[in-house]
Amino acid sequence: GLGIVGLCILAVVLVFFVQRVGAPSPGPAPEPSATVNPLPSDMATLRDLASAAVADQDWERLIPLLERMRELTPEDEGVRQQSAVAHLRLGLQLANEGRLDEAIAHYDAAIRLYANDTDLQMARRIAIGYRDGRAATEAGKWAEAIDSLRPVYEVAPDFRDVAELLYSAYLHEAQAFDSAQKLEAARLAYAHAAAIRPGDEQVQARLEEITRILTPPTPTPTPRPRKRIEISITNQRLRAYENEALLFDWVCSTGEPGRPTRPGDYQVLDKLPEAWSSVWGLRMPYWLGIYWAGGSENGIHALPILKDGQILWAGFLGRPVSFGCIILDTPNAQRLYEWADIGTPVKILP
């Protein structure tokens, strides 16, 4: 099912409708042809027939009855709302059966009757995105499939087989990039596939292998200064030491509740002047990657930047607000980035 929640308020209309009209009149139920063609012209009979259709959850039978009632009482707001709910319920039923074009037509009909309902709009977007994404998948157009299926998966991950289709699209895209030796793009696609299906050992193994290929090896130890970084989640502080002397002591922000930063002993795995998160839509300047969490790498970086140029979490340093990374003020992140080396130890304390 789609899991549409907000329409519960609108769906109460149908419950009220059944309570208002009562049970159908005594006598044998009319055949479907008798309830639709021709339709009766008296409201009492129409209400009895509509009540029976609601009780049977026969939305296809209910819709023409409600349309006839709207013709007889065009000023009745309740009947208009009941018609919108009936189109929605039939659309959900058709979507669950895979009849997406028909479902979309009924969502459109519901929206024409109840245009301001955001959940109706969402149901329609889910059906269209799934339909287009499935067609792109069948055609082997993996990028198009991802563009259509990803928004559906983000709001309704249990809708039909959207997770399987999106996983397949990411995996095929990753393999295509891999074959073309476009390893950065392949790593990102494999990471997305691994996030959808974390238990896929082959995908995880290839992701780790590509990461090792792309990650510069740890330099051979030399008599350079000994450096280490220490982060306190409790105190929201980052301290950097050189030859055991405290060099930097800055306020930071770690992961918010539900997306915590993971305590442990790590090291700087990679350095990027600016990393990009397609999951969150963020630019992350002065990136120091330190550990992998599923298909995503967590690290230390400056205040992230949204697509519109807005700086995220400015003014919130000192509080756990991130999606798992360690966030520094931008000037401090730049100094740490220039100072730290690949392989610099990083200890994260609770």
Sequence and secondary structure as in RCSB ss.txt:
>XXXX:A:sequence
GLGIVGLCILAVVLVFFVQRVGAPSPGPAPEPSATVNPLPSDMATLRDLASAAVADQDWERLIPLLERMRELTPE
DEGVRQQSAVAHLRLGLQLANEGRLDEAIAHYDAAIRLYANDTDLQMARRIAIGYRDGRAATEAGKWAEAIDSLR
PVYEVAPDFRDVAELLYSAYLHEAQAFDSAQKLEAARLAYAHAAAIRPGDEQVQARLEEITRILTPPTPTPTPRP
RKRIEISITNQRLRAYENEALLFDWVCSTGEPGRPTRPGDYQVLDKLPEAWSSVWGLRMPYWLGIYWAGGSENGI
HALPILKDGQILWAGFLGRPVSFGCIILDTPNAQRLYEWADIGTPVKILP
>XXXX:A:secstr
     TTHHHHHHHHHHHHHH S  SS    HHHHHSS  SSHHHHHHHHHHHHHTT HHHHHHHHHHHHHH TT
 HHHHHHHHHHHHHHHHHHHHTT HHHHHHHHHHHHHHSTT HHHHHHHHHHHHHHHHHHHHHTT HHHHHHHHH
HHHHH TTSTTHHHHHHHHHHHHHHHHHHTT HHHHHHHHHHHHHH TT HHHHHHHHHHHHHHS       SS 
 EEEEEETTTTEEEEEETTEEEEEEE B B TTS    EEEE  EEEEEEEETTTTEEEEEEEEEEEETTEEEEE
EE  EETTS BTTTT TTS  BSSSEEE HHHHHHHHHH  TT EEEEE 
